[in-house]
């Protein structure tokens, strides 16, 4: 389990992963050595999975974001596992969630334009075995986007 100080460290790092150990220690009123040891422990125990940056997708030409709901024809374990392996090979899919409800999976897809999305659906997704139904929703504007765990849970 993490204690109050560990949670403060996690809050600071998720706001700015480039913060130095020295800056975190100063913010918490601690010295750098225990902060460094705590960060290493949080990494070792899997609380911190990676450090990453957030790129403006539009600046790199990915103008279209779509959410693609997918139902599989067959729900046997081997078919599910194969779909989950195969979907990881599609670079356009940046997130994939196994969901409950009317569909089996929700994919977040980034592509440059509608032509590329159509190509993705017809040439890549449709080529995967066991695809039953596909329904697409297109993002018109992003209202809120966050990868942060809410502070109340840290």
Residue frames relative to the residue before (quaternion, step in Angstrom):
aa qw qx qy qz dx dy dz
X 1.0000 0.0000 0.0000 0.0000 0.00 0.00 0.00
X 0.3845 -0.6995 0.5527 0.2397 3.52 -1.23 0.50
X 0.3383 -0.7291 0.5548 0.2148 3.55 -1.13 0.62
X 0.7798 -0.3588 0.2440 0.4513 3.55 -1.36 -0.05
X 0.6654 0.5004 -0.3062 0.4616 3.61 0.95 -0.85
X 0.6241 0.5289 -0.3370 0.4660 3.59 0.99 -0.82
X 0.6565 0.5092 -0.3096 0.4625 3.59 0.95 -0.86
X 0.6319 0.5165 -0.3363 0.4699 3.59 1.02 -0.71
X 0.6250 0.5281 -0.3272 0.4727 3.57 1.02 -0.81
X 0.6586 0.5082 -0.3078 0.4618 3.59 0.90 -0.91
X 0.6334 0.5273 -0.3321 0.4588 3.60 0.97 -0.82
X 0.6813 0.4943 -0.2898 0.4556 3.58 0.87 -0.97
X 0.6941 0.4820 -0.2820 0.4543 3.59 0.90 -0.89
X 0.6725 0.4801 -0.3348 0.4530 3.61 0.95 -0.65
X 0.6070 0.5224 -0.3573 0.4806 3.59 1.21 -0.33
X 0.7909 -0.0501 0.0734 0.6055 3.55 1.07 -0.81
X 0.2437 -0.8169 0.5112 0.1098 3.57 -0.11 1.33
X 0.6237 0.5449 -0.3423 0.4437 3.60 1.26 -0.24
X 0.4031 0.7112 -0.4867 0.3081 3.59 1.24 -0.03
X 0.3887 -0.7168 0.5298 0.2333 3.54 -0.95 0.86
X 0.6516 -0.4927 0.4017 0.4139 3.53 -1.28 0.34
X 0.6281 0.5469 -0.3228 0.4497 3.55 1.04 -0.80
X 0.6678 0.4936 -0.2982 0.4707 3.61 0.94 -0.88
X 0.6470 0.5064 -0.3157 0.4747 3.58 0.99 -0.81
X 0.6439 0.5230 -0.3192 0.4582 3.57 0.93 -0.90
X 0.6549 0.5085 -0.3121 0.4638 3.59 0.94 -0.87
X 0.6607 0.5141 -0.3096 0.4510 3.59 0.93 -0.84
X 0.7410 0.3951 -0.2104 0.5006 3.58 1.11 -0.69
X 0.4457 -0.7026 0.4478 0.3273 3.59 1.27 -0.14
X 0.5389 0.5950 -0.4054 0.4374 3.56 1.12 0.73
X 0.5183 -0.5841 0.4972 0.3783 3.55 -1.31 0.02
X 0.6635 -0.5590 0.3323 0.3699 3.56 -1.22 0.45
X 0.6193 0.5858 -0.3635 0.3756 3.63 0.93 -0.78
X 0.7128 0.4201 -0.3029 0.4730 3.67 0.69 -0.84
X 0.6098 0.5364 -0.3554 0.4627 3.59 1.09 -0.61
X 0.6350 0.5215 -0.3191 0.4723 3.58 0.96 -0.87
X 0.6685 0.4995 -0.3005 0.4620 3.60 0.90 -0.91
X 0.6472 0.5116 -0.3186 0.4667 3.58 1.01 -0.80
X 0.6419 0.5132 -0.3284 0.4655 3.61 0.93 -0.83
X 0.6493 0.5106 -0.3162 0.4665 3.59 0.93 -0.86
X 0.6385 0.5133 -0.3211 0.4750 3.60 1.04 -0.80
X 0.6529 0.5115 -0.3120 0.4634 3.61 0.95 -0.87
X 0.6345 0.5056 -0.3190 0.4899 3.59 1.08 -0.68
X 0.6684 0.5211 -0.2924 0.4429 3.57 0.85 -1.02
X 0.7424 0.4149 -0.2165 0.4794 3.57 0.96 -0.93
X 0.5710 -0.6617 0.3457 0.3416 3.58 1.29 0.16
X 0.4086 0.6875 -0.4986 0.3343 3.61 1.20 0.23
X 0.7190 0.2528 -0.1658 0.6258 3.55 1.10 -0.77
X 0.1941 -0.8206 0.5318 0.0784 3.55 -0.45 1.24
X 0.7788 -0.1646 0.1206 0.5932 3.58 1.06 -0.71
X 0.3389 -0.6707 0.6094 0.2529 3.51 -1.37 0.19
X 0.0734 0.8200 -0.5618 0.0819 3.58 -0.77 0.96
X 0.3857 -0.6818 0.5649 0.2595 3.51 -1.37 0.12
X 0.3476 -0.7012 0.5749 0.2387 3.56 -1.28 0.28
X 0.1807 -0.7972 0.5733 0.0561 3.55 -0.62 1.20
X 0.4479 -0.6490 0.5418 0.2910 3.57 -1.06 0.77
X 0.3779 -0.7740 0.4639 0.2071 3.59 -0.27 1.28
X 0.6532 0.5287 -0.3231 0.4351 3.58 1.00 -0.76
X 0.6283 0.5431 -0.3387 0.4423 3.60 1.07 -0.65
X 0.7198 0.3705 -0.2443 0.5338 3.59 1.22 -0.39
X 0.6740 -0.5749 0.2686 0.3782 3.56 1.22 0.57
X 0.5585 0.5887 -0.4086 0.4178 3.61 1.21 0.16
X 0.0584 -0.8717 0.4860 -0.0236 3.53 0.40 1.33
X 0.7574 0.3534 -0.1995 0.5115 3.60 1.12 -0.49
X 0.0608 -0.7505 0.6577 0.0216 3.53 -1.00 0.99
X 0.0060 -0.7921 0.6097 -0.0282 3.54 -0.92 0.95
X 0.2530 -0.6968 0.6431 0.1920 3.50 -1.30 0.51
X 0.1298 -0.8095 0.5726 -0.0009 3.50 -0.66 1.19
X 0.1895 -0.7763 0.5956 0.0824 3.57 -0.60 1.19
X 0.0784 -0.8174 0.5703 -0.0209 3.56 -0.78 1.08
X 0.1233 -0.7437 0.6522 0.0797 3.53 -1.08 0.86
X 0.3330 -0.7271 0.5656 0.2011 3.54 -1.05 0.78
X 0.5263 -0.6221 0.4772 0.3291 3.55 -1.20 0.56
X 0.7993 0.1807 -0.0453 0.5714 3.54 0.90 -1.02
X 0.2191 -0.8148 0.5292 0.0893 3.59 -0.84 0.99
X 0.3224 0.7239 -0.5375 0.2883 3.58 1.13 0.54
X 0.6695 -0.5460 0.3372 0.3741 3.56 -1.10 0.77
X 0.6719 0.5070 -0.3169 0.4371 3.61 0.82 -0.91
X 0.6542 0.5031 -0.3139 0.4695 3.61 1.03 -0.73
X 0.6346 0.5221 -0.3176 0.4732 3.57 1.04 -0.81
X 0.6727 0.4988 -0.2946 0.4603 3.57 0.87 -0.96
X 0.6468 0.5086 -0.3264 0.4651 3.60 0.98 -0.77
X 0.6343 0.5118 -0.3373 0.4711 3.61 0.93 -0.83
X 0.6818 0.4970 -0.2968 0.4473 3.60 0.84 -0.92
X 0.6286 0.4966 -0.3344 0.4964 3.62 1.09 -0.58
X 0.6881 0.5050 -0.2823 0.4379 3.57 0.86 -1.02
X 0.6647 0.5249 -0.3225 0.4227 3.61 0.87 -0.88
X 0.6121 0.5634 -0.3451 0.4346 3.58 1.15 -0.54
X 0.6380 0.5362 -0.3190 0.4512 3.57 1.23 -0.36
X 0.6189 0.5393 -0.3440 0.4557 3.60 1.26 -0.21
X 0.3671 -0.7802 0.4685 0.1922 3.57 -0.33 1.28
X 0.6069 0.5791 -0.3525 0.4148 3.59 1.09 -0.62
X 0.6507 0.4834 -0.3009 0.5024 3.59 1.18 -0.57
X 0.1148 -0.8267 0.5488 0.0476 3.57 -0.43 1.20
X 0.7668 0.0956 -0.0866 0.6288 3.59 1.27 -0.32
X 0.0157 -0.7724 0.6349 0.0002 3.54 -1.15 0.72
X 0.0564 -0.8050 0.5903 -0.0190 3.54 -0.79 1.10
X 0.3085 -0.6901 0.6208 0.2080 3.56 -1.03 0.85
X 0.0462 -0.8463 0.5285 -0.0482 3.57 -0.46 1.23
X 0.3951 -0.6578 0.5768 0.2803 3.52 -1.37 0.22
X 0.5465 0.6053 -0.4533 0.3598 3.57 -1.17 0.49
X 0.8215 -0.2569 0.1840 0.4746 3.54 -1.16 -0.62
X 0.7616 0.2640 -0.1513 0.5722 3.60 1.18 -0.54
X 0.5091 -0.6625 0.4679 0.2879 3.54 -1.28 0.36
X 0.8084 0.1042 -0.0141 0.5792 3.59 1.03 -0.81
X 0.1676 -0.7344 0.6463 0.1225 3.51 -1.27 0.57
X 0.1256 -0.8005 0.5853 0.0278 3.56 -0.69 1.16
X 0.2099 -0.7166 0.6467 0.1554 3.55 -1.11 0.74
X 0.0755 -0.8301 0.5505 -0.0457 3.53 -0.56 1.26
X 0.1052 -0.7730 0.6236 0.0508 3.57 -1.01 0.90
X 0.1075 0.7701 -0.6191 0.1098 3.55 -0.91 1.03
X 0.6363 -0.5552 0.3678 0.3895 3.61 -1.18 0.35
X 0.8159 -0.0816 0.1274 0.5580 3.60 0.90 -0.89
X 0.7314 -0.4329 0.3063 0.4287 3.56 -1.34 0.08
X 0.6053 0.5506 -0.3649 0.4442 3.61 1.01 -0.68
X 0.6782 0.4796 -0.2880 0.4765 3.57 0.95 -0.88
X 0.6188 0.5277 -0.3501 0.4648 3.59 1.06 -0.67
X 0.6421 0.5162 -0.3187 0.4686 3.57 0.96 -0.88
X 0.6379 0.5154 -0.3121 0.4796 3.58 1.04 -0.83
X 0.6283 0.5341 -0.3281 0.4608 3.59 0.99 -0.85
X 0.6888 0.4797 -0.2854 0.4626 3.61 0.84 -0.99
X 0.7734 0.4046 -0.2121 0.4396 3.58 0.71 -1.06
X 0.7740 0.3622 -0.1922 0.4825 3.60 1.02 -0.69
X 0.7652 0.3404 -0.2001 0.5084 3.60 1.04 -0.59
X 0.7350 0.4095 -0.2542 0.4769 3.59 0.57 -1.12
X 0.6751 0.5016 -0.2989 0.4509 3.59 0.90 -0.88
X 0.6286 0.5447 -0.3356 0.4423 3.60 1.17 -0.45
X 0.5511 0.5947 -0.4096 0.4182 3.60 1.21 -0.27
X 0.5101 -0.6378 0.4858 0.3114 3.54 -1.07 0.79
X 0.8475 0.2832 -0.1740 0.4138 3.52 -1.29 0.53
X 0.4152 0.6775 -0.5034 0.3394 3.63 1.16 0.35
X 0.2051 -0.7860 0.5740 0.1035 3.57 -0.80 1.03
X 0.8111 -0.0683 0.1186 0.5687 3.54 0.26 -1.33
X 0.0886 -0.7677 0.6333 0.0412 3.54 -1.13 0.77
X 0.0115 0.7751 -0.6314 0.0201 3.56 -0.95 0.93
X 0.1901 -0.8108 0.5493 0.0688 3.57 -0.80 1.04
X 0.0780 -0.7352 0.6709 0.0565 3.52 -1.25 0.71
X 0.2448 -0.7989 0.5399 0.1015 3.55 -0.87 1.00
X 0.4200 -0.7057 0.5182 0.2388 3.55 -0.96 0.95
X 0.2489 -0.7678 0.5762 0.1289 3.55 -0.79 1.07
X 0.7706 -0.1308 0.0704 0.6198 3.60 1.10 -0.69
X 0.3934 -0.6943 0.5537 0.2381 3.53 -1.17 0.66
X 0.2303 -0.7923 0.5555 0.1031 3.57 -0.63 1.14
X 0.7866 -0.0493 0.0625 0.6123 3.58 0.97 -0.86
X 0.0582 0.7717 -0.6306 0.0583 3.53 -0.97 0.91
X 0.1702 0.7826 -0.5816 0.1428 3.55 -0.71 1.04
X 0.2158 -0.7462 0.6113 0.1515 3.51 -1.18 0.57
X 0.5152 0.6747 -0.3898 0.3569 3.57 1.32 0.07
X 0.4331 -0.6305 0.5793 0.2817 3.51 -1.19 0.70
X 0.4949 -0.6637 0.4523 0.3317 3.65 -0.77 0.90
X 0.6014 -0.6136 0.3905 0.3306 3.56 -1.00 0.92
X 0.6206 0.5739 -0.3567 0.3977 3.60 0.99 -0.71
X 0.7011 0.4353 -0.2673 0.4975 3.59 1.23 -0.40
X 0.6429 0.4730 -0.3306 0.5036 3.57 1.29 0.08
